[in-house]
Amino acid sequence: MIKYKILIITSILLLFAWTLSADTVQHKILTVDIDGPITPAQEELLGDALAKASDEGFINLIVRLDTPGGLAESMRNMVKLILNADVPVTVWVAPDGARAASAGVFLVAAADLAVMSPQSTIGSASPVDISGKDAQDTMAQKIVNDLLSLITSVARERGRNIEWYEAAVLESANLDAQDALQSRVIDIIAGSQEDLLNQMGKRGLVIHGQEINFEAGDIEIVIFEPGLKYKILSWLLHPQIAYLLFLAGMAGLFFEFSNPGAIFPGVVGGFCLVLGLYSLSVLPTNVTGILLLILGFIFVLIEINVPTFGLLTTAALISFFFGSLFLFDSGYPYFQLPAMTIIPIITILTLVLVLLAYLIGKSQMSPTTDESGITNDTVRVLDWEGTRGKVKVRGEIWNARSSAPVSLEPEQEVPVDRVEGMTIYIKT
């Protein structure tokens, strides 16, 4: 009998414990970090995080934001993602010292819950032109009006201070966390993740029309790990990577054109050039910068075939330098190339071009007189008229003649008959 009583009491205690654990429901919240300029990579990251939060039953997505701004199209797409999300989205400007500038202001305005850490800032959402100044012309005014209508509608939907958000676009207004809270620009200030969860739990989250309250201890925090696509996009859309890929692509094609048949430089160069052009097409690039970089390679290519004793090499270096400076629009300072990136690359190009010009000059001004084996070669015609012209063999440019007038086209290969002194006679 005692055994049965013990068994019954044990069963009751287990049932009671199970009931208590069932009442303490463990909710899951997903967190994702968006750090740096807003580009299609960040758009991809937010979309993937929202999809995971929706598919796996998370009650909230916390976006920890620190951005200087970014591309308007990517920002607009991210705002749409937040507004149409199946789960509430919290945008938290953190950690201390973080900022939500320019495009970041729109993301904060769109959030279901807008939060800032104590020492963070928000503001400066005015669009700029390529000179870095406030845009004033008709097209720019259309852009301003478009952004203004977007942020006004979003702020009204979320019940926030419409006047300040308008000032952020029109006057580049800025606020720190305390002023932002007092001005109803944000909803709460949180200095830590636990603080954020406690305040969020007391306010409650509305999921599919049902309000959920919780304690910080009831929440399981899951950190979103970006996928391979985001990592590749983030790498490609870094300004320095885009710059280096473009230069590597142009250099590969340059070596292929100057030494036809090498194959490998052309293949690698073409691949890098395609990736570089994709990156530059997404980033706020300046056409002038791209054209100057291309012009620099053209100058070097001409220098190889028509020596100008370093004149075109100097012009190429100047073109490379200013092309690098002008490559990205000055209105986006966070996309600008630092001097510590430009100077080493220009220095390396200088050394390579000086060496190349020296070797070319030496081969053209001091051609070899060693005739052994040259009569077994074919030569490539550079130009030809009647019985005379210039040909290239073994990387050297020679004067050439024929015993009778012939019609030869540039790049045509012809066999060698004999060599007399510094003149090659071709077979006709």
ZIQUI-V740385 format. One record per helix or strand of 2 or more residues. SS is the DSSP state (H for helix, E for strand). FROM is the first residue (numbers start at 1). TO is the last residue. Records with the same first field share a line. If there is no record, write none. Layout:
SS->FROM-TO ; FROM-TO
//
This chain:
H->2-23 ; 40-55 ; 72-83 ; 103-110 ; 138-158 ; 162-170 ; 177-182 ; 193-203 ; 216-218 ; 228-236 ; 239-258 ; 264-282 ; 287-305 ; 311-326 ; 333-335 ; 339-365 ; 374-376
E->27-35 ; 60-67 ; 88-93 ; 99-101 ; 113-116 ; 121-123 ; 174-176 ; 188-189 ; 205-207 ; 210-212 ; 219-223 ; 378-385 ; 388-393 ; 396-402 ; 413-420 ; 423-426
//
